[in-house]
Amino acid sequence: REIKCEKVMKKYFIYKYGLLLSVLIALGCSSCQKDDYVQYDAGYASLRFIYEADGNDSIVYSFALHPDKEEDIVEIPFKLIGLPIGEIRQVGLEIVKEETTARENEHFKIESSELAADSLRGTLKIKVIKTPELEEHNLTVAFRLCENENFKAAPINENTFSIVLTNHLSEPTGWPFGDYSRIKHQFVIQVLGIATDYDKWSTSEVIHYTSVMIDALYEYNKAHPGEPLTDENGLVITF
């Protein structure tokens, strides 16, 4: 009977300490799985640009897509690394001179570069300005997030962003009308008054607007017998 009791006690202690060990391990793992911010000191803060896709660290702004505008605001998103605080913080930002051909205050102007209070995300607001130079060639402005009194240096692979300014048409995201050409694009803008955001159209909208363009092209070619609408490469335009 004493031997049996001893075995029971051993099993009890093994179970008790085994359970305690499991709880400690679980608590340890739980602390490891908390928000990534725990890896930083309480006062640590940095920023990184948010890219739409890996390596896509630039955008093209074409005034040709916005013929009614002489200037516009381009928003560049960024994200906080660290903990938000209850005050506005100015972003450390510099122009990468060796990559920039645009001139500040003439072709672009930094309108806003701050992170709002209690925010994890923000946007740099850059005013872009249409000038005659854009008729001849494209201009680029490159920005870099840098260290200041509010933020540590940004990760090196997420600290730069560029805006390419042009006044020429280029194929926009989600172009739905088959082979792209600038003249075809101009014809679409002329008929629909829509130059961008084709990627936001639903399937039914694509079908509808394609039908509208087919009818418009038919009317144009009918009004110009023997001279169908052709693109910059001399190819007959179709929809």
MDAnalysis code that builds the backbone (N, CA, C; Angstrom):
import MDAnalysis as mda
import numpy as np

u = mda.Universe.empty(717, n_residues=239, atom_resindex=np.repeat(np.arange(239), 3), trajectory=True)
u.add_TopologyAttr("name", ["N", "CA", "C"] * 239)
u.add_TopologyAttr("resid", np.arange(1, 240))
u.add_TopologyAttr("resname", ["ARG", "GLU", "ILE", "LYS", "CYS", "GLU", "LYS", "VAL", "MET", "LYS", "LYS", "TYR", "PHE", "ILE", "TYR", "LYS", "TYR", "GLY", "LEU", "LEU", "LEU", "SER", "VAL", "LEU", "ILE", "ALA", "LEU", "GLY", "CYS", "SER", "SER", "CYS", "GLN", "LYS", "ASP", "ASP", "TYR", "VAL", "GLN", "TYR", "ASP", "ALA", "GLY", "TYR", "ALA", "SER", "LEU", "ARG", "PHE", "ILE", "TYR", "GLU", "ALA", "ASP", "GLY", "ASN", "ASP", "SER", "ILE", "VAL", "TYR", "SER", "PHE", "ALA", "LEU", "HIS", "PRO", "ASP", "LYS", "GLU", "GLU", "ASP", "ILE", "VAL", "GLU", "ILE", "PRO", "PHE", "LYS", "LEU", "ILE", "GLY", "LEU", "PRO", "ILE", "GLY", "GLU", "ILE", "ARG", "GLN", "VAL", "GLY", "LEU", "GLU", "ILE", "VAL", "LYS", "GLU", "GLU", "THR", "THR", "ALA", "ARG", "GLU", "ASN", "GLU", "HIS", "PHE", "LYS", "ILE", "GLU", "SER", "SER", "GLU", "LEU", "ALA", "ALA", "ASP", "SER", "LEU", "ARG", "GLY", "THR", "LEU", "LYS", "ILE", "LYS", "VAL", "ILE", "LYS", "THR", "PRO", "GLU", "LEU", "GLU", "GLU", "HIS", "ASN", "LEU", "THR", "VAL", "ALA", "PHE", "ARG", "LEU", "CYS", "GLU", "ASN", "GLU", "ASN", "PHE", "LYS", "ALA", "ALA", "PRO", "ILE", "ASN", "GLU", "ASN", "THR", "PHE", "SER", "ILE", "VAL", "LEU", "THR", "ASN", "HIS", "LEU", "SER", "GLU", "PRO", "THR", "GLY", "TRP", "PRO", "PHE", "GLY", "ASP", "TYR", "SER", "ARG", "ILE", "LYS", "HIS", "GLN", "PHE", "VAL", "ILE", "GLN", "VAL", "LEU", "GLY", "ILE", "ALA", "THR", "ASP", "TYR", "ASP", "LYS", "TRP", "SER", "THR", "SER", "GLU", "VAL", "ILE", "HIS", "TYR", "THR", "SER", "VAL", "MET", "ILE", "ASP", "ALA", "LEU", "TYR", "GLU", "TYR", "ASN", "LYS", "ALA", "HIS", "PRO", "GLY", "GLU", "PRO", "LEU", "THR", "ASP", "GLU", "ASN", "GLY", "LEU", "VAL", "ILE", "THR", "PHE"])
u.atoms.positions = np.array([
    [0.827, -1.210, 0.000],
    [0.000, 0.000, 0.000],
    [0.865, 1.265, 0.000],
    [1.994, 1.240, 0.769],
    [2.891, 2.397, 0.782],
    [3.525, 2.624, -0.586],
    [3.874, 1.527, -1.259],
    [4.460, 1.641, -2.606],
    [3.453, 2.262, -3.570],
    [2.215, 1.832, -3.455],
    [1.159, 2.354, -4.325],
    [0.956, 3.845, -4.077],
    [0.979, 4.227, -2.794],
    [0.810, 5.636, -2.434],
    [1.950, 6.476, -2.981],
    [3.160, 5.924, -2.894],
    [4.329, 6.642, -3.401],
    [4.217, 6.863, -4.901],
    [3.724, 5.861, -5.637],
    [3.552, 5.991, -7.085],
    [2.525, 7.068, -7.410],
    [1.457, 7.094, -6.606],
    [0.418, 8.102, -6.841],
    [0.970, 9.501, -6.629],
    [1.773, 9.675, -5.551],
    [2.361, 10.971, -5.264],
    [3.302, 11.415, -6.372],
    [4.093, 10.469, -6.897],
    [5.004, 10.797, -7.996],
    [4.230, 11.281, -9.215],
    [3.150, 10.555, -9.521],
    [2.330, 10.955, -10.670],
    [1.736, 12.347, -10.461],
    [1.340, 12.631, -9.183],
    [0.742, 13.922, -8.873],
    [1.749, 15.062, -9.110],
    [2.969, 14.850, -8.554],
    [3.986, 15.896, -8.708],
    [4.405, 16.070, -10.166],
    [4.493, 14.947, -10.910],
    [4.833, 15.054, -12.333],
    [3.765, 15.843, -13.074],
    [2.499, 15.532, -12.759],
    [1.388, 16.247, -13.402],
    [1.400, 17.725, -13.020],
    [1.605, 18.000, -11.699],
    [1.565, 19.386, -11.204],
    [2.648, 20.238, -11.843],
    [3.895, 19.755, -11.810],
    [4.992, 20.544, -12.362],
    [4.980, 20.557, -13.887],
    [4.455, 19.488, -14.455],
    [4.306, 19.480, -15.911],
    [3.310, 20.536, -16.365],
    [2.222, 20.658, -15.616],
    [1.208, 21.671, -15.926],
    [1.777, 23.071, -15.760],
    [2.552, 23.280, -14.658],
    [3.161, 24.575, -14.413],
    [4.124, 24.954, -15.527],
    [4.920, 23.968, -15.969],
    [5.865, 24.208, -17.054],
    [5.132, 24.574, -18.335],
    [4.023, 23.898, -18.623],
    [3.234, 24.186, -19.831],
    [2.689, 25.605, -19.805],
    [2.245, 26.048, -18.605],
    [1.702, 27.401, -18.474],
    [2.788, 28.437, -18.720],
    [3.985, 28.188, -18.158],
    [5.094, 29.118, -18.340],
    [5.508, 29.212, -19.796],
    [5.561, 28.070, -20.488],
    [5.911, 28.058, -21.907],
    [4.879, 28.821, -22.719],
    [3.583, 28.595, -22.396],
    [2.501, 29.266, -23.122],
    [2.579, 30.781, -22.942],
    [2.884, 31.200, -21.676],
    [3.005, 32.636, -21.428],
    [4.180, 33.230, -22.180],
    [5.260, 32.488, -22.228],
    [6.434, 32.953, -22.962],
    [6.152, 33.101, -24.435],
    [5.478, 32.123, -25.028],
    [5.140, 32.181, -26.455],
    [4.175, 33.310, -26.737],
    [3.232, 33.511, -25.788],
    [2.257, 34.578, -25.976],
    [2.942, 35.929, -26.044],
    [3.928, 36.152, -25.174],
    [4.638, 37.428, -25.197],
    [5.430, 37.592, -26.472],
    [5.887, 36.467, -27.062],
    [6.631, 36.540, -28.319],
    [5.731, 36.919, -29.473],
    [4.439, 36.574, -29.355],
    [3.510, 36.782, -30.462],
    [2.799, 38.120, -30.380],
    [3.120, 38.924, -29.381],
    [2.494, 40.241, -29.297],
    [2.946, 41.117, -30.441],
    [2.340, 42.283, -30.500],
    [2.637, 43.215, -31.581],
    [4.130, 43.396, -31.773],
    [4.531, 43.572, -33.010],
    [5.947, 43.738, -33.331],
    [6.577, 44.911, -32.591],
    [5.770, 45.843, -32.122],
    [6.333, 47.007, -31.468],
    [7.124, 46.657, -30.213],
    [6.876, 45.484, -29.605],
    [7.565, 45.148, -28.370],
    [9.060, 44.979, -28.586],
    [9.485, 44.788, -29.805],
    [10.911, 44.624, -30.039],
    [11.660, 45.956, -29.941],
    [10.928, 47.054, -29.842],
    [11.550, 48.363, -29.775],
    [11.439, 48.930, -28.364],
    [12.317, 49.865, -28.046],
    [12.190, 50.615, -26.805],
    [10.900, 51.414, -26.856],
    [10.410, 51.768, -25.678],
    [9.127, 52.472, -25.605],
    [9.132, 53.751, -26.433],
    [10.271, 54.436, -26.507],
    [10.322, 55.694, -27.235],
    [10.788, 55.579, -28.662],
    [10.991, 54.328, -29.151],
    [11.510, 54.158, -30.521],
    [10.440, 54.529, -31.540],
    [10.843, 55.236, -32.592],
    [9.908, 55.570, -33.673],
    [10.698, 55.781, -34.956],
    [10.175, 55.225, -36.036],
    [10.733, 55.429, -37.365],
    [9.575, 55.373, -38.355],
    [9.872, 55.640, -39.612],
    [8.844, 55.632, -40.649],
    [9.331, 54.827, -41.838],
    [8.405, 54.374, -42.652],
    [8.753, 53.732, -43.921],
    [7.676, 54.075, -44.940],
    [8.092, 54.198, -46.199],
    [7.114, 54.420, -47.261],
    [6.315, 53.146, -47.505],
    [5.084, 53.315, -47.940],
    [4.224, 52.182, -48.296],
    [4.194, 52.069, -49.812],
    [4.716, 50.986, -50.339],
    [4.740, 50.764, -51.782],
    [3.556, 49.893, -52.180],
    [2.947, 50.213, -53.335],
    [1.817, 49.410, -53.811],
    [2.248, 47.988, -54.135],
    [3.485, 47.828, -54.569],
    [4.040, 46.508, -54.855],
    [5.528, 46.538, -54.516],
    [6.109, 45.362, -54.308],
    [7.524, 45.301, -53.960],
    [8.371, 46.002, -55.008],
    [9.204, 46.909, -54.566],
    [10.110, 47.597, -55.482],
    [9.467, 48.728, -56.260],
    [8.136, 48.894, -56.128],
    [7.443, 49.954, -56.858],
    [7.512, 51.237, -56.036],
    [8.646, 51.932, -56.149],
    [8.903, 53.085, -55.295],
    [8.766, 54.412, -56.030],
    [7.922, 54.443, -57.067],
    [7.717, 55.691, -57.798],
    [6.341, 55.692, -58.448],
    [5.876, 56.891, -58.791],
    [4.630, 57.026, -59.547],
    [4.858, 58.035, -60.669],
    [4.061, 57.919, -61.720],
    [4.110, 58.878, -62.829],
    [2.860, 59.738, -62.752],
    [3.058, 61.042, -62.697],
    [1.932, 61.968, -62.752],
    [1.970, 62.673, -64.094],
    [0.905, 62.465, -64.891],
    [0.823, 63.071, -66.209],
    [-0.259, 64.145, -66.233],
    [0.130, 65.373, -66.516],
    [-0.858, 66.449, -66.661],
    [-1.729, 66.232, -67.896],
    [-1.243, 65.406, -68.831],
    [-2.051, 65.098, -70.011],
    [-3.306, 64.322, -69.629],
    [-3.261, 63.630, -68.488],
    [-4.437, 62.912, -68.003],
    [-5.375, 63.828, -67.231],
    [-4.921, 65.027, -66.950],
    [-5.725, 66.000, -66.201],
    [-5.627, 67.355, -66.908],
    [-6.165, 67.456, -68.115],
    [-5.981, 68.667, -68.941],
    [-6.562, 69.931, -68.336],
    [-7.446, 69.792, -67.348],
    [-8.062, 70.961, -66.722],
    [-7.255, 71.490, -65.535],
    [-6.131, 70.839, -65.215],
    [-5.376, 71.219, -64.026],
    [-4.018, 71.815, -64.386],
    [-3.683, 72.889, -63.690],
    [-2.366, 73.493, -63.809],
    [-1.463, 73.069, -62.654],
    [-2.078, 72.561, -61.599],
    [-1.346, 72.015, -60.464],
    [-2.240, 71.007, -59.760],
    [-1.617, 70.136, -58.967],
    [-2.381, 69.091, -58.295],
    [-1.601, 68.644, -57.059],
    [-2.242, 67.847, -56.230],
    [-1.602, 67.303, -55.038],
    [-1.392, 65.800, -55.206],
    [-0.164, 65.359, -55.046],
    [0.170, 63.936, -55.055],
    [0.394, 63.505, -53.613],
    [-0.238, 62.414, -53.207],
    [-0.105, 61.925, -51.842],
    [0.759, 60.665, -51.821],
    [1.788, 60.678, -50.983],
    [2.691, 59.539, -50.848],
    [2.481, 58.944, -49.456],
    [1.994, 57.705, -49.358],
    [1.686, 57.130, -48.039],
    [2.927, 56.615, -47.318],
    [2.904, 56.746, -46.006],
    [3.965, 56.184, -45.171],
    [3.353, 55.586, -43.906],
    [4.152, 54.790, -43.205],
    [3.666, 54.071, -42.035],
    [4.658, 54.207, -40.889],
    [4.116, 54.249, -39.673],
    [4.930, 54.356, -38.473],
    [5.494, 52.997, -38.076],
    [6.758, 52.981, -37.673],
    [7.366, 51.832, -37.011],
    [7.581, 52.268, -35.568],
    [6.831, 51.705, -34.662],
    [6.884, 52.140, -33.276],
    [5.478, 52.387, -32.755],
    [5.375, 53.125, -31.659],
    [4.090, 53.379, -31.021],
    [3.590, 54.788, -31.315],
    [2.280, 54.935, -31.578],
    [1.733, 56.276, -31.792],
    [1.734, 57.061, -30.482],
    [1.784, 58.379, -30.581],
    [1.698, 59.241, -29.406],
    [0.675, 60.337, -29.677],
    [0.282, 61.022, -28.631],
    [-0.797, 61.995, -28.743],
    [-0.365, 63.375, -29.170],
    [0.552, 63.477, -30.111],
    [0.950, 64.790, -30.623],
    [1.402, 64.667, -32.074],
    [1.298, 65.766, -32.802],
    [1.725, 65.811, -34.200],
    [3.249, 65.777, -34.254],
    [3.780, 64.967, -35.181],
    [5.236, 64.895, -35.331],
    [5.634, 65.211, -36.771],
    [6.588, 66.099, -36.913],
    [7.093, 66.469, -38.235],
    [7.959, 65.348, -38.781],
    [7.784, 65.035, -40.066],
    [8.531, 63.963, -40.718],
    [9.872, 64.504, -41.221],
    [10.930, 63.737, -41.010],
    [12.226, 64.102, -41.576],
    [12.260, 63.736, -43.052],
    [12.397, 64.722, -43.917],
    [12.313, 64.487, -45.357],
    [13.365, 65.319, -46.076],
    [14.059, 64.685, -47.008],
    [15.036, 65.422, -47.810],
    [14.873, 65.070, -49.280],
    [15.308, 65.967, -50.146],
    [15.270, 65.741, -51.588],
    [16.577, 65.079, -51.997],
    [16.472, 63.988, -52.735],
    [17.658, 63.290, -53.225],
    [18.141, 64.031, -54.468],
    [19.119, 64.897, -54.294],
    [19.532, 65.827, -55.350],
    [20.056, 65.115, -56.597],
    [20.806, 64.032, -56.384],
    [21.408, 63.353, -57.528],
    [20.388, 62.642, -58.409],
    [19.159, 62.464, -57.914],
    [18.120, 61.798, -58.693],
    [17.005, 62.746, -59.105],
    [17.118, 64.012, -58.743],
    [16.046, 64.976, -58.968],
    [16.406, 65.970, -60.079],
    [15.501, 66.082, -61.047],
    [15.672, 67.045, -62.135],
    [14.654, 68.184, -62.045],
    [13.588, 67.977, -61.266],
    [12.594, 69.030, -61.052],
    [13.129, 70.035, -60.037],
    [12.610, 71.249, -60.095],
    [13.063, 72.304, -59.198],
    [11.969, 72.645, -58.177],
    [12.384, 72.675, -56.922],
    [11.439, 72.966, -55.850],
    [10.873, 74.368, -56.010],
    [9.579, 74.493, -55.711],
    [8.806, 75.741, -55.808],
    [8.486, 76.141, -57.246],
    [9.127, 75.517, -58.218],
    [8.809, 75.773, -59.619],
    [8.037, 74.609, -60.225],
    [8.480, 73.389, -59.953],
    [7.812, 72.196, -60.464],
    [7.083, 71.418, -59.371],
    [7.491, 71.608, -58.130],
    [6.832, 70.921, -57.021],
    [7.046, 71.707, -55.734],
    [6.192, 71.425, -54.753],
    [6.306, 72.063, -53.450],
    [5.793, 71.094, -52.394],
    [6.529, 70.936, -51.307],
    [6.100, 70.060, -50.208],
    [5.037, 70.801, -49.408],
    [3.816, 70.305, -49.455],
    [2.697, 70.975, -48.785],
    [2.535, 70.516, -47.341],
    [2.733, 69.225, -47.093],
    [2.545, 68.696, -45.747],
    [3.424, 67.472, -45.556],
    [4.139, 67.446, -44.430],
    [4.991, 66.289, -44.130],
    [4.999, 66.053, -42.630],
    [3.865, 65.547, -42.133],
    [3.757, 65.296, -40.709],
    [2.899, 64.069, -40.438],
    [3.109, 63.479, -39.272],
    [2.296, 62.357, -38.815],
    [1.343, 62.875, -37.753],
    [0.042, 62.664, -37.983],
    [-0.965, 63.174, -37.059],
    [-0.876, 62.468, -35.702],
    [-1.406, 63.111, -34.675],
    [-1.419, 62.532, -33.334],
    [-2.188, 61.213, -33.322],
    [-1.668, 60.244, -32.571],
    [-2.306, 58.936, -32.382],
    [-2.477, 58.161, -33.685],
    [-1.638, 58.425, -34.680],
    [-1.774, 57.782, -35.991],
    [-0.633, 56.816, -36.261],
    [-0.963, 55.764, -36.994],
    [0.022, 54.792, -37.458],
    [0.420, 55.041, -38.901],
    [-0.406, 55.801, -39.629],
    [-0.156, 56.062, -41.042],
    [-0.352, 57.543, -41.345],
    [0.285, 57.975, -42.424],
    [0.125, 59.353, -42.855],
    [0.448, 59.468, -44.335],
    [0.363, 60.661, -44.864],
    [0.702, 60.886, -46.271],
    [1.490, 62.185, -46.404],
    [2.518, 62.124, -47.224],
    [3.186, 63.343, -47.638],
    [2.345, 63.964, -48.746],
    [2.091, 65.231, -48.667],
    [1.313, 65.920, -49.696],
    [2.261, 66.813, -50.489],
    [2.405, 66.479, -51.780],
    [3.325, 67.190, -52.652],
    [2.540, 67.883, -53.758],
    [2.646, 69.207, -53.828],
    [2.007, 69.941, -54.927],
    [2.889, 69.818, -56.166],
    [2.304, 69.386, -57.280],
    [3.027, 69.314, -58.554],
    [2.468, 70.397, -59.472],
    [3.343, 71.013, -60.249],
    [2.981, 72.204, -61.027],
    [3.290, 71.980, -62.506],
    [2.324, 72.306, -63.344],
    [2.483, 72.151, -64.793],
    [3.303, 73.316, -65.345],
    [4.337, 72.989, -66.132],
    [5.181, 74.011, -66.753],
    [5.431, 73.644, -68.213],
    [5.811, 74.603, -69.059],
    [6.086, 74.308, -70.473],
    [7.184, 73.266, -70.669],
    [8.103, 73.143, -69.713],
    [9.192, 72.177, -69.840],
    [8.685, 70.747, -70.000],
    [7.521, 70.478, -69.425],
    [6.985, 69.118, -69.462],
    [6.531, 68.718, -70.864],
    [6.409, 69.669, -71.756],
    [6.091, 69.351, -73.142],
    [7.291, 68.716, -73.837],
    [8.492, 69.049, -73.340],
    [9.720, 68.584, -73.981],
    [10.277, 67.319, -73.346],
    [10.260, 67.269, -72.022],
    [10.830, 66.096, -71.359],
    [10.229, 65.929, -69.967],
    [10.393, 64.734, -69.434],
    [9.891, 64.429, -68.101],
    [10.837, 64.982, -67.037],
    [10.275, 65.253, -65.862],
    [11.062, 65.715, -64.721],
    [10.800, 64.797, -63.534],
    [11.821, 64.608, -62.712],
    [11.713, 63.692, -61.574],
    [12.083, 64.402, -60.282],
    [11.336, 64.089, -59.230],
    [11.717, 64.532, -57.892],
    [11.746, 63.295, -57.001],
    [12.858, 63.104, -56.296],
    [13.031, 61.937, -55.425],
    [13.145, 62.411, -53.974],
    [12.430, 61.710, -53.086],
    [12.437, 62.046, -51.667],
    [13.051, 60.909, -50.858],
    [13.625, 61.274, -49.709],
    [14.156, 60.271, -48.787],
    [13.710, 60.610, -47.365],
    [13.182, 59.604, -46.655],
    [12.888, 59.769, -45.238],
    [14.213, 59.776, -44.481],
    [14.394, 60.721, -43.590],
    [15.668, 60.804, -42.866],
    [15.402, 61.033, -41.376],
    [16.443, 60.866, -40.601],
    [16.341, 61.002, -39.150],
    [16.155, 62.469, -38.764],
    [15.318, 62.692, -37.762],
    [15.182, 64.029, -37.176],
    [14.907, 63.886, -35.686],
    [14.437, 64.950, -35.052],
    [14.221, 64.894, -33.601],
    [13.058, 63.982, -33.218],
    [12.207, 63.613, -34.184],
    [11.044, 62.769, -33.902],
    [11.226, 61.304, -34.282],
    [12.026, 61.046, -35.325],
    [12.104, 59.696, -35.875],
    [13.547, 59.278, -36.154],
    [13.801, 57.998, -35.930],
    [15.079, 57.416, -36.305],
    [15.109, 57.223, -37.828],
    [16.272, 56.880, -38.363],
    [16.407, 56.662, -39.804],
    [15.500, 55.529, -40.261],
    [14.905, 55.682, -41.442],
    [13.991, 54.673, -41.987],
    [14.782, 53.482, -42.521],
    [14.129, 52.296, -42.638],
    [14.795, 51.148, -43.265],
    [15.292, 51.515, -44.654],
    [16.507, 51.110, -44.983],
    [17.153, 51.583, -46.202],
    [16.416, 51.174, -47.469],
    [15.694, 50.063, -47.439],
    [14.980, 49.606, -48.632],
    [13.546, 50.143, -48.697],
    [13.171, 51.010, -47.760],
    [11.822, 51.571, -47.749],
    [11.849, 53.067, -47.429],
    [12.945, 53.732, -47.779],
    [13.084, 55.128, -47.367],
    [13.060, 56.130, -48.516],
    [12.880, 55.666, -49.769],
    [12.865, 56.594, -50.904],
    [11.594, 56.437, -51.732],
    [11.196, 57.541, -52.364],
    [10.029, 57.539, -53.250],
    [10.220, 58.645, -54.276],
    [9.808, 58.376, -55.525],
    [9.993, 59.341, -56.607],
    [8.669, 59.650, -57.303],
    [8.552, 60.889, -57.770],
    [7.430, 61.298, -58.622],
    [8.008, 61.718, -59.961],
    [7.514, 61.111, -61.025],
    [7.920, 61.479, -62.382],
    [6.815, 62.354, -62.974],
    [7.170, 63.576, -63.345],
    [6.208, 64.516, -63.917],
    [6.319, 64.529, -65.432],
    [5.164, 64.500, -66.099],
    [5.146, 64.530, -67.556],
    [3.872, 65.220, -68.020],
    [3.872, 65.631, -69.268],
    [2.652, 66.164, -69.872],
    [2.281, 65.336, -71.097],
    [2.725, 64.104, -71.084],
    [2.427, 63.176, -72.174],
    [1.559, 62.042, -71.654],
    [0.751, 61.502, -72.534],
    [-0.089, 60.376, -72.151],
    [0.744, 59.110, -72.063],
    [0.419, 58.290, -71.089],
    [1.026, 56.965, -70.957],
    [-0.071, 56.002, -70.535],
    [0.144, 54.724, -70.761],
    [-0.907, 53.744, -70.487],
    [-1.245, 53.725, -69.002],
    [-2.492, 54.037, -68.661],
    [-2.887, 54.057, -67.248],
    [-3.199, 52.653, -66.742],
    [-3.217, 52.532, -65.442],
    [-3.552, 51.250, -64.817],
    [-4.954, 50.821, -65.206],
    [-5.095, 49.555, -65.582],
    [-6.414, 49.009, -65.898],
    [-6.957, 49.407, -67.257],
    [-6.097, 49.856, -68.174],
    [-6.558, 50.247, -69.523],
    [-7.393, 49.121, -70.122],
    [-8.678, 49.385, -70.470],
    [-9.585, 48.305, -70.847],
    [-9.876, 48.176, -72.344],
    [-9.202, 48.996, -73.187],
    [-9.613, 49.097, -74.591],
    [-8.635, 48.448, -75.565],
    [-8.086, 47.307, -75.181],
    [-7.199, 46.584, -76.096],
    [-5.831, 47.240, -76.211],
    [-5.224, 47.139, -77.402],
    [-3.893, 47.704, -77.607],
    [-3.896, 49.200, -77.301],
    [-2.859, 49.620, -76.581],
    [-2.792, 51.023, -76.155],
    [-2.039, 51.874, -77.170],
    [-2.522, 53.086, -77.373],
    [-1.785, 54.120, -78.110],
    [-2.223, 55.467, -77.558],
    [-1.362, 56.461, -77.697],
    [-1.685, 57.789, -77.160],
    [-2.879, 58.410, -77.882],
    [-2.952, 58.243, -79.198],
    [-4.069, 58.823, -79.953],
    [-5.382, 58.139, -79.581],
    [-5.320, 56.845, -79.373],
    [-6.511, 56.116, -78.937],
    [-6.952, 56.619, -77.564],
    [-5.991, 56.851, -76.708],
    [-6.280, 57.367, -75.373],
    [-6.900, 58.762, -75.466],
    [-6.349, 59.602, -76.321],
    [-6.895, 60.947, -76.512],
    [-8.339, 60.883, -77.015],
    [-8.617, 59.934, -77.885],
    [-9.965, 59.776, -78.424],
    [-10.929, 59.356, -77.312],
    [-10.474, 58.470, -76.436],
    [-11.299, 58.054, -75.292],
    [-11.597, 59.247, -74.391],
    [-10.581, 60.057, -74.114],
    [-10.783, 61.237, -73.262],
    [-11.749, 62.206, -73.922],
    [-11.610, 62.374, -75.234],
    [-12.481, 63.280, -75.974],
    [-13.938, 62.828, -75.918],
    [-14.161, 61.536, -76.036],
    [-15.531, 61.004, -76.073],
    [-16.129, 60.848, -74.677],
    [-15.357, 60.249, -73.762],
    [-15.889, 59.919, -72.437],
    [-15.598, 60.987, -71.393],
    [-14.550, 61.771, -71.621],
    [-14.133, 62.719, -70.595],
    [-13.497, 62.033, -69.402],
    [-13.045, 60.794, -69.599],
    [-12.433, 60.004, -68.517],
    [-11.028, 59.619, -68.947],
    [-10.032, 60.016, -68.162],
    [-8.645, 59.790, -68.562],
    [-7.936, 58.726, -67.738],
    [-8.424, 58.454, -66.525],
    [-7.762, 57.519, -65.618],
    [-8.793, 56.722, -64.832],
    [-8.282, 55.933, -63.865],
    [-9.131, 55.154, -62.944],
    [-9.957, 54.086, -63.653],
    [-9.475, 53.606, -64.797],
    [-10.193, 52.540, -65.500],
    [-10.194, 51.247, -64.681],
    [-9.202, 51.080, -63.831],
    [-9.117, 49.869, -63.007],
    [-10.236, 49.797, -61.975],
    [-10.953, 50.898, -61.775],
    [-12.056, 50.905, -60.813],
    [-13.391, 50.531, -61.454],
    [-13.399, 50.369, -62.776],
    [-14.642, 50.020, -63.457],
    [-15.038, 48.574, -63.176],
    [-16.328, 48.357, -63.084],
    [-16.853, 46.995, -62.996],
    [-16.889, 46.382, -64.396],
    [-17.144, 45.092, -64.488],
    [-17.227, 44.417, -65.790],
    [-18.324, 45.025, -66.653],
    [-19.458, 45.335, -66.045],
    [-20.559, 45.921, -66.810],
    [-20.201, 47.314, -67.324],
    [-19.423, 48.073, -66.545],
    [-18.997, 49.396, -67.000],
    [-18.024, 49.288, -68.169],
    [-17.115, 48.318, -68.110],
    [-16.186, 48.105, -69.227],
    [-16.960, 47.785, -70.497],
    [-17.950, 46.911, -70.405],
    [-18.762, 46.543, -71.567],
    [-19.511, 47.761, -72.106],
    [-20.093, 48.543, -71.187],
    [-20.857, 49.722, -71.602],
    [-19.977, 50.742, -72.318],
    [-18.849, 51.094, -71.694],
    [-17.991, 52.136, -72.273],
    [-17.309, 51.662, -73.562],
    [-17.026, 50.386, -73.656],
    [-16.467, 49.859, -74.908],
    [-17.484, 50.006, -76.032],
    [-18.748, 49.739, -75.726],
    [-19.812, 49.908, -76.713],
    [-19.940, 51.363, -77.147],
    [-19.822, 52.277, -76.171],
    [-19.883, 53.709, -76.488],
    [-18.741, 54.095, -77.423],
    [-17.528, 53.558, -77.151],
    [-16.370, 53.894, -77.973],
    [-16.479, 53.289, -79.377],
    [-17.051, 52.105, -79.501],
    [-17.250, 51.488, -80.818],
    [-18.186, 52.363, -81.658],
    [-19.259, 52.831, -81.038],
    [-20.197, 53.703, -81.746],
    [-19.536, 55.024, -82.142],
    [-18.737, 55.601, -81.221],
    [-18.075, 56.878, -81.506],
    [-17.066, 56.726, -82.638],
    [-16.339, 55.611, -82.640],
    [-15.359, 55.365, -83.707],
    [-16.066, 55.183, -85.055],
    [-17.193, 54.507, -85.026],
    [-17.976, 54.311, -86.257],
    [-18.405, 55.668, -86.817],
    [-18.884, 56.557, -85.953],
    [-19.324, 57.877, -86.393],
    [-18.148, 58.697, -86.923],
    [-16.996, 58.579, -86.269],
    [-15.817, 59.320, -86.734],
    [-15.389, 58.840, -88.116],
    [-15.265, 57.530, -88.275],
    [-14.834, 56.990, -89.572],
    [-15.852, 57.275, -90.669],
    [-17.133, 57.297, -90.301],
    [-18.188, 57.614, -91.258],
    [-18.060, 59.062, -91.727],
    [-17.656, 59.940, -90.819],
    [-17.501, 61.357, -91.165],
    [-16.192, 61.632, -91.902],
    [-15.302, 60.643, -91.927],
    [-14.009, 60.797, -92.616],
    [-13.793, 59.599, -93.549],
    [-14.599, 59.526, -94.633],
    [-14.509, 58.369, -95.533],
    [-13.107, 58.222, -96.137],
    [-12.614, 56.999, -96.085],
    [-11.286, 56.720, -96.623],
    [-10.146, 57.143, -95.718],
    [-10.462, 57.755, -94.588],
    [-9.437, 58.191, -93.643],
    [-9.800, 57.749, -92.223],
    [-9.788, 56.451, -91.970],
    [-10.138, 55.960, -90.628],
    [-9.141, 56.472, -89.589],
    [-9.585, 56.527, -88.371],
    [-8.735, 57.001, -87.288],
    [-7.548, 56.053, -87.097],
    [-6.347, 56.609, -87.135],
    [-5.133, 55.809, -86.962],
    [-4.325, 56.351, -85.788],
    [-3.479, 55.489, -85.238],
    [-2.673, 55.908, -84.094],
    [-1.344, 56.498, -84.547],
    [-0.480, 56.800, -83.592],
    [0.803, 57.432, -83.899],
    [1.745, 56.540, -84.691],
    [1.411, 55.255, -84.751],
    [2.227, 54.315, -85.535],
    [1.629, 54.014, -86.898],
    [0.527, 54.717, -87.240],
    [-0.116, 54.519, -88.523],
    [-1.071, 53.341, -88.574],
    [-1.342, 52.712, -87.429],
    [-2.239, 51.571, -87.378],
    [-3.678, 52.033, -87.166],
    [-4.621, 51.387, -87.856],
    [-6.039, 51.730, -87.718],
    [-6.505, 51.370, -86.312],
    [-7.167, 52.308, -85.659],
    [-7.630, 52.108, -84.277],
    [-8.921, 51.290, -84.255],
    [-8.996, 50.336, -83.360],
    [-10.196, 49.518, -83.152],
    [-10.492, 49.428, -81.667],
    [-11.735, 49.069, -81.346],
    [-12.137, 48.862, -79.949],
    [-12.786, 47.484, -79.810],
])
